[in-house]
Each structure stands twice: as C-alpha cells, then as structure tokens.
Amino acid sequence: MRAASEIYVEWVGDEAVVLDAHTGKLHHLNRSAALMLALIQETGGVEPARRVLSELLPSPKPPAEEIDEAVELLLSNGLLVDA
C-alpha cells in the first residue's frame, strides 16, 4: 500500500489536516495516523513506515496496535491505496 495521490497535508501541532483533492474531503488525523501517513509518503509503503514508527512512537498502548489502528483509519478514509 502507498499514500493516495492528490492528497495535501497541513500539520497543526502534532496532528494533521489532509485534503483529498480527488474527493474534496478534509480529514483530521491524530498524531499516530498523521505520523504514519507522513512516513508512508517518505518510505513508499506501509511496512517500511511501520518499522520506523514503531521505533519513534512512545505510547501506553502496544505500538503495533496503535499503528494498525492508524493504517485502518487511513485505509477507511481513502488516504491509502494498493500499490
């Protein structure tokens, strides 16, 4: 999976607002989802981004669970597509 084309990210603190230019929808992403999207864009895929984020993200939840939730959020909002 990779980030959808025609998305534009604006950071607000440690969260982000994402415009999907294809649909015209705005999405508010929490810290985990925003970081995951940025890393997917940077690394080119979910798995490389997952490895980097699990090392960077301090959390009371197990990082894998939080990362899975972020990926599901991105998928359900059309911000990720099959490569």
Beta strands, then each sheet from edge to edge (+ up, - down):
strand 1: 2-3
strand 2: 7-12
strand 3: 15-20
strand 4: 25-29
strand 5: 80-81
sheet 1: 1+ 5-
sheet 2: 2+ 3- 4+
end
